[in-house]
Amino acid sequence: MSPIDPQDDPVIGTAGGQEPAEQKKAQSFTILHTNDMHSNLIGVGPASEYSPMTLNDDATIGGIERIASLIDERRKAREAMGPVLVLDVGDFSIGTPFGGATDQTGAELQCLSMAGYDATTFGNHEFDAGPEALAKAIAAAKKAGHIPPILAANTHFDGDDAGLSQFKELAQAELIRSHMLLERGGIRFGLFGMMGTDSIQFTINPGAVTFSDPIETARKMAKQLRAEGADVIICLSHCGVREPKSGPITEGEDIDLARAVPEIDVIVGGHTHTFVRQPIIADGTPVVQAGCYGAALGELVIRMEGGKRTVESYTLHTVDDTIPGDPHLAKAVEVFKAETSRILFAPRGFAIDEPLAVIDRDWSNNFFDLTASMPLGNLTADAIRHAAKADVALNAAGMVRAGLTKGNSGVQTVYDVFLLAPLGIGVADQSAGGSLVVVYLTGREIKNCLEFLLIGNPNLPGQYFPRVSGMRFHYDLSRPKFDAVTQIELGDLAGGYRTIDISDSTNLFSVACNLYFGLVLISTSRKAGVSLVPKKRDGTPIKSRAEALPETPQSGPYLLPPKGSIEEDQAVRGGSGANASMEIKEWQAIMEYLKTLPKKNDREVRSLVMDERAAENRTINLHA
């Protein structure tokens, strides 16, 4: 995009109403930024085609090797005009296989450090595996000698819980801190990072970690940083903005933050995966965000003259195959990839580069086009129901975290398929990916689940939309809130459908979902006043996560790899005693489901085709 013309751009703020003598002369500084990388150390697209060390021979987007090179290039281009800062705004982990092994490798933090980042902050997904796993990841990066400062002003781990001990040690070593002063090019930058209200709401596994109010925290930080001599205050804000289907962005937590705390000079945002093409000027404060998954590097140039701040230019640089990869990062990523395969996939008999399916077209995952992404939603819901042997599978569009890209070959590897369902952990099995759970609900309760999902979350448009298997339903959004669903039918295309009672029947139906999704659905729906009581087969309420594990794994030793493929003591059996071998990861269920597809190519790899079942509309809008 073209830079913003400084003649047309408003003055965006002052240094707390003061004019420090050092700033009377005109100066510029540059912020290079990313957010929501979600462990995408290699490019987004068919993993087998990613080739960062050669140009113009793949269509993948992103990759830390390319980002590192681009950072180096843009730093050299800008540093003669003033200081350059490189920032990441959280959710740097969880989303790819690398995130599944991060507690042992700290790969994402190591790569940020090696790529030259000055600081990062926490997002909600950093806590998906719990605070102890996050602390282990930070400690692993520290041990390797590659870790950027982590700024977390409203994240608190000062309680007495034993699970916080390692966090306290990391804080004492100043690897985690609320804020920092960075003097560069004669300018004192005050940086702090924090999570927003929506981000905190989606932190489902914080343990004893607590979070303070974002606005009050920001006010405190701005005052403290100014007292410590900061000329420029920058907030690394994992809060986000609301992106409308059309028109300019005018709402969101980052915009509210800018208006509530005008002492902040720049807000570099994350969380909502928004590609902000032009900086949002909220009551004089610029708000920017660079999308997600390392697809873009933001470059914000601010001109300072006296106490005035003006946006000089803003660009989102696409990270693609025109950018050569950094050789040092390329070697590091190959090491992390091998370690990840050993840690995450070998125990279940998979290998990270193993081909699972071939596609002849892209399978979309666009939350703004729920019709286009319906086949992938159907596929993942079908896989959950097949693995759990449940009447119904229930999921949300946002739980499917990636699409499938055909690329040149169409080959989808274990790495690619894992991207569809990387979120959560298990019950006894704490390895990456949510385990499947089965609960029993009445027709009315299934309706309540759907009602809640149809209302959605305005901060994450489209991501709550239901994805189902073993059922279809009719809805009318013109009806009153929590009464949009008019009919639910159980069944499928092959066997037909039958209508169930959604009023007062006590008949129970087994419903399978990802544990992560189930926890979010139960906690947030209850807050909204929706009746939902997960039950066992006999109708008694479920009192623990272990009680929600499927009663029998699919076809015998479903979780175990082929005999002789790995060492016996390396196999994952998930739990102990009565729960042994009963935890089925969602990503594993999808991979096993792909292996049941009937067609094979000439290399014996299954073909995933867009057939009638995949394209079936199971969510029937009566006013479409």
Phi, psi and omega in degrees: 000160179282145177298153176288133179289119181298339178291331183266346187272138180287161170296132188257359177158176176227164181282074178062027179080006182250167174230084179302144184301326184293342187254007181294327177281141181296133178220159174232152169220158185237137173245118171263133189212151171225169175201157175051049177292330176048047173065018179279074179284335174248166188296153179276120185147186177304120185298328183291345182259351183294124183220079187291342184267000173231151187260149168057037177227011171212162182252013180288152181245136177093198183112125185296332178297317179289320179299318179300317179294319180293320176301314180299317180296312183289328176298313180296325181287332187255337191293339176290338180267355180148174184296152180238130175247145178237119188230146171238143191243043166088173194052044177285343182239171177071117178151335177229173177306328178303321179294334179289343180242010188296331181294339179258336184250330188058031189302317185295314179295320177300317182292321176301317180296313182294334179278354174096022179287142179274333181191159171218180178218175179274146164246174182297326184286345175300336183262007186304322181265010179096160184295328181293320178295320178297315179300322178296321179296316179296317180296324179295319177294320177299314181299325179284347178084017180228098179205130176276161173300138177250119184256121186216083188287327183250021174254123188236133180225046184257012178283182183269357183299135182297332180292351180262000187299318182289326175300318181296321177297319179294323178292320178297328177277003179061027172281332171241129180210165181285324187202173176206152171255132181230113179263124183211129178062031179081004179246134177264108180267127174258118185245138169215153181235151179198163176258144180272177183299315180294319178298317178297321180300326183264014172271093192271351184225054186280351185060229181269004176290139178238162183228134178265166184302128183299315183295313180296322177297316181297319178299317180296316182294316181299317179295317181293317181294321178295320178295331179275003173101016180291132173276326182229130179251124183238128178255124171272099195249106174273066182241297173104176179228164177260120182264117178286164178295334176208159178088176183287158177278123183231357184227162176137164184297323180294325178291319176298321179297315180300321182285328182279332184230076184294348179292341177287131182273323182217136173247116175258114194255173177200195174088315186265004175058039186264128174273094180280107186280332174228141181301137176275123179261105183253106182049041175095353182252126177284136177240127181228161176200145189245041172075237183193168170062017180073020181286340182213152172245118178281146177225106180251125178249123180248132176258131179245129176218111190065229177267004185272146177237129180227137174289117178274320177196159175211132182219138166259112179274121176291135180260104184220194188281008171273355183252122179289142180284152176285123185300322181296315178293324180299318178294318180296317182295323178297322177294314179298323181295316179296318179295320180297317179298319180293317185284315191266316191259323182303320180298341178249015174079019177247165173230144190300328181262007182294127177285134182248326184202162174238134178244153180253005179200166175289144172251110190289154171220064185252113183290342176274350177229081186291337176291316181295326182268003181299316180302320179290324175297319177297316181300312183291322177294320177298321180294320179297313182295320180298316183289321185271351182055046183258163174295319188222146168243139183233131180214176175235152182305322183289346176285339173274109195267355181205166171258181173249123184254128183296316184062213181275322187258336185082355184287130178247118183267176175305319178303311184296317184288326176303326183300337181293326188217066183268353193277148171090179175224187183257202180266284172273327179275105185268013178287172191294144178099136181290134173285151177282141175234156178232124176237161179250128183228154172282167176301322179296320181289324174298318176300316180299320176302312181296320180301314181298317182292325180292328177294318174075189180234119183299337178284340182229068186301133178086340190281342178271352188302135187292141169238127190227159172219148182079010182197166166216159182215157179250141180214158182219104185287354175279349178283169182300156178304137182066019174217038181275331184280123184255339182202138173234132178238133176263147179137202177202178183300320185291317185258355182087174184239152174226138181286139177247160180286124179246022179254279187229013180292145178263004177300139182252146178231141180281131183234123180256145175200173172288136179306316180303311180297319180299319180294317178297314183298314182294312184293315184284327179291323178295321177299329180276000177084020180268132182285124180203111180236100178296133185232162171277175183304325183277002177092355178281144182299143175283130184252350181212161178296324181298326180291345181266358178294147178306143184291326178222137175289159180292131172043064173072230186283060187299325184277347189267144178287167178305140183301132179088354183282332175217172178296141185302320184281358179267344184293142177273125178246354170057086178101187181215165178060231184295338183264005182300140176060024184251355181267116181252117177288144179300316180298324178293320178300319179294317180297317179293324179295319178300328180288348177270354182297142188284332187266146176231151172272185185290352176254018177067023175262133183298148177258127176261111185248153179275077184268186183298322180295317181294323185270003183296135175272109180259359180236093193265109179277116185289348178238030179289000000 
